[in-house]
Amino acid sequence: MTARPLLIAFRTSIMIPLLVLVIFYMPLVHAQNFIFEEQEQGWLLKEDGKPRFFYQTATQSRDGMYPRSNYIHPLYGLDGEIITEDFPDDHLHHRGIFWAWHQLCVDGKKIADPWICEGIEWEITKVGSKIISETAVQLTSNILWKETEGEEREVVEENLMVTYERISPDLYKLTFDITLKPLLSNVMIGGSEDPKGYGGFSPRIKLSETVGFFDSKGKVRPQELAVSAGSWINITEREENDPGVVVMGEPDKLPSYQGWILRSKNSMQNMAFPGRNPVPLAGTPARHLTFRNQIIVHRGLENGEIEQHYKEFSK
C-alpha cells in the first residue's frame, strides 16, 4: 500500500505552542490513547493498543457469493473478545453490524436485494476520522450504492458517521448516524416481502445459550413476527442486569416503523422499518432519509442507567 503524508498533532501537559509535524507513514490518526489505522480491508480503531472495531471497506465474499462492504466487523467486547459474527453458517449474508433492506426499487421495479447482497455493490469513496475528545473518536464514510445488473447505475449516496465513546472501563458506546440520499427519482426501500417485514439496522451479535432480552418494562420474548418493545433492547447473558449489549434507536423518527425482530439464536436483531411495503427515500433526488442507532457494550446496567443513556442519545 502506498504511504501518504500524515498530519499529527502532539500535545504536552504544559502550556507550549502546538507542535505540528508532517511525516510519511501508513495512514494513522492519533490522540493520546486512540489510533485509527488503515489496512488493506478497511479501518481499525485501537484504544490503548487494543482493537475496538473494524470498518470493512473492501468487498468481501464467500466463494464469490454474498459480496459486501460497508459494515462493522469485528466489534470487540470489553475484554478484547469478538462479539459480532460475519458469514455465519446459518445465514451467510449476515455481517457484523449492518443496515440493509431486501427491496431496493427504482420507478416501482425491484433492482437489487441489499440484504442478501444481490444486484448491488457498495463503493466506499472516502473515509475520514476525527478526534472529538480524550474519550471519543469518530469515523466518517461516503458510500455509493451501485446497481450491478441492468443499467448499472449509481442509485443512492450514503453518508455514515460512527462515533466511539469510552464511558468507563465497564462500558463504551458506538453511535451510528446514517443518511441515505437518492441519486435518481422514485427510489424506494422495503423490508422482507413477508409478514415479518425485517430490514434496517441489524446487529449480528454472538449470543449466549441463555440469552435474555429486556426493555424498560422487563423481559421481552422473541416471536416469529415483530414484537412491540421500547426504544432500546438490552441483550444480556441471561438476567436483566447481566453483562450484555444494548441496541438503541429512534422509532418515532422512522418511516413505517414495524417493531423489533428478535431471535434467541442463529440470527441478527433488527429494529425493523419500513416493513414489506416499500417507501420512498424522498420525493426528489435532493432530499434524503436520516436515521440513528446506538450500541452500548457493558458489564451490567440497570434500567434506570440505560434510560439515562437513552436520554443522552436521543438529544
N, C-alpha and C positions, 0 to 999 in steps of 0.2 A: 504494500500500500504506500502511496506517495505521501511523504510528510508535507505538512504545510505550516506556515507561520502560526504561532500561537501567542496570544497576549495573556500574560499572567500578572496579577497584581499581588504583591507581597505586603503584609501589614505587620506591624510590631505593636507591643503594648505601650510604647512611649510615643509622645507626640513629635513625630518627624514626618517630613513630606513623604507622600506615597512614592514608592519606587516601582517603576514600570519597566519591564524587560520584554523584549521580543526575541524568542528563540525558535529554533527549528526542531520539532519533535513530533511524536504522534499526537493527534488532537486530544487535548485534555482541558478540563475546566476545574480550577482549584478554588477552594475557600475553606481554609483550615482543615476540617475532617471530611470534606466531601470531594469526590472526583467523578466526573463523567468521562468515560473512556470509550472512544470509538473503536469498534472491532469490525472484522470482516462481515459479520452477520447483522450488526446493529450496535446499539449503545448500551453500556453497562454503567449503572450507578454504584459507586463504592462509598461506604461510610466507615471511617476508621480502618480502611483497608479491606473491609468485608463487603461482599456483594449484597445489594439490596433488591434491584430489579433490572431486567434486561428488556430493552425495546427492540423488537425484531423488525429490521428494515429490509433485509434481503428476503427474496421469496424462498420459502421452504415448502417441500412437498414430500410425500411418501411414494416412492417409485413413480413419480410424475403425477400422482393423484393428490387432490386437495391442496393445490398451490395457494399459499397465503403469506402475507406480511402484515405489518401494522397492528401488532398486538404485544402484550406484555407476557413474557415467559423467559426464564423463570422469575417468579416472585419468591423472595426468601423470607422465612419466618424470623422470629426474634433470636433464635439460636443458630441461624445460618442454614436451616433446613429448607429444601424446596417445597413450597406449599401449593403450587399450581401444576397442572398436567398439560402436556402437548401430545397430539396424536395418540390419545388413549385408545386401547384396542376396541372398546365398546362403541366409541364414536370418533373415528379418525379425524373428522373435520373440527372437533373441538380444539381450542388452542388458548391455554392460559387465561388471561383476561382479555376478552374481545367484545366487539359490538357489531352486530350484523343482523341481517334480515333475509328471509327466504325469497322475498319478492323485490326485485328492482325493475321498475317498469318505466317505459317512455311511450307517451301517446297511447296509453291503455294496453300496451303489449309488454309482457314479461321478457326482459332481455338477459337477465342473469339471476343466479341464486347465490348471493354472497355468503349465506350461512354455510353452505356446503362447498363454497369456493368454485363454483361453476360459472363460466361465461364472464368472469371478471378478474382483473388484476389490480393491485394497489401499488401505485408508483409513488414512492416517497421522494419528493422533490427537494425538500430542505429540512434539516434538523438543527435546532438550536438549543442552548442551555443557558441557565441564568442562576446566579446565587441570589436568593431572596434575603436570607439572614444566616446566622450561625447555625440554625437548626432546620433550615428549609431550602430546598433547591427545586428547580423547575426545568422540565424538558418540553420543547415545542416541536411540532412537526407539521408539515404541509403534505397532503396526500391527494393524488388524483385517482379516482375510481374510473377505470377504463374498461370499456366493453371489449371482450376478446373474440366475440363471434359476431356475425352480421357486419355492421358498419364500422366496428372497432373505434367507437367514439369515446371522447372524454365526457363522462356523464355527470360526475359530482366532484367538487373540490372539498376536501375535509381539512379542517384546522383542529389540531389536537394540542392540548396542554395538560401535562401530567405534573402534579406538584407533590413532592415528597416532603413530609414534615415529621421530624423526630420530636415526640412529646416527652417521653421518658424512656428509661431502659426497658420498660414493660409495654410500650405502646408506640406505634407510628401510624401515620395516615398517608394514604395515596389518593389524591383527588384528580378526577378526570373532567375536563371541560372540553366538550366536543361540539363543533359546528359543521353542519352539512349544507353546502351551497350548491344548488343545481346549476349545471352549465348548459342545460338545454331546457326548453319549455316542456311542461307536463311531465316532470319526473316525479315518480311516486315510489314509496317503500311500503312493504307489507310483511306481516309475520307469516308463520306457517299456515298453509291453506287447509286447516282443520280446526276443530273447536278449541284446541289448545292455544293457537294463535301466538306462539312464542316468537320472540325477536327483540333485539335491543341490547342493553348492557348485560354481559353474561360472563361471570367468573366461573372457570372450571377449577375448583379447589379440591385438593385431596381431603377426603372425609374420613373420620374415624368410623369404626364399626358401630359405635353407639351414638352417632351424631344427633345433636339436638338443634331445633330451630325455635327462636324466640323473638317476639316483638314486644312492644311496650306493655301489652296486656298479658303476656305469658307465652306458653308453649303454642307453637304453630305446627299443625300436622300436614305434611305434604300430601297432595292429591294429584290425580291424573290431570285435571284441569287447573287453571289459575286459582289461587286462594286469595281471599281478602286479608290483608295484613296492613301494618302501618308503613311509615316512610323508611323504615330500616328493618333488617333481619339480622339477628345475631346467630351465627352458625358456630356451635361450640362442640367440644369433645363429647359432652353428654348433658350436663346440667346447665342451668341458666347462667351461673356465674363462673363457669369453667373458661379456660383459655379458648380463644377462637378468632373468628373473622366476622366483622360487621360489614354489611353491604348497605349503603345508603343511596337514596335518590330523591327526586323532587316530583312525585306523582302528579301533583296538581298542575305542573307545567308541561306534562307530556300529552301529546295528541292521542286520544283514544286509549288511555291507559287501561290495561287489562287486569293487573294484579301480579302476584308473584307465582312464577313456575318454579317449584321447589322439588328436589329429588334427594333421597337419602343415600343413593349410591349410583355410580355409573352415569353421571350426568353433570351438566352445568346448573347454575342457579340463575334465574332470569327475572328481571323487572320488566315485564312484557308490555310492549306497545309497538304498533297500533292495533295489533290483532290481525285476523285473517283478511280483513278488508283494507287494501292499500289506501294511504293518504298522501296528498301532495307534499313534497318538500317545501314548495312555495308556488304562488300563482305565477310568478315571473322569475327569470334567472337571477334577478338582482336580490331576491330575498333568500332566507335560509332558515334552517332548524337548528336550535341550540339546546343541548341537554347536559346535565351534570350528574356525576355519581362519585361516591367516595368509598374506599376500602379502609377499614381500621383493623390492624393486626394487634392483638392484645393478649395478656396473660390472665385476664379475668376482669370483667366490668359489670357493675350493677346497672339496672335500667336507668336510674337517675343520672348516672355518669354518661351513659350513651345518649340520653336525651340532651344533656348539655353539649356534647359533641355535635349532635344534630343541629342544635340551635346555631352553633358557630358555623357549621357547614351551610345551612340554609340562608345565612345572611348574604 
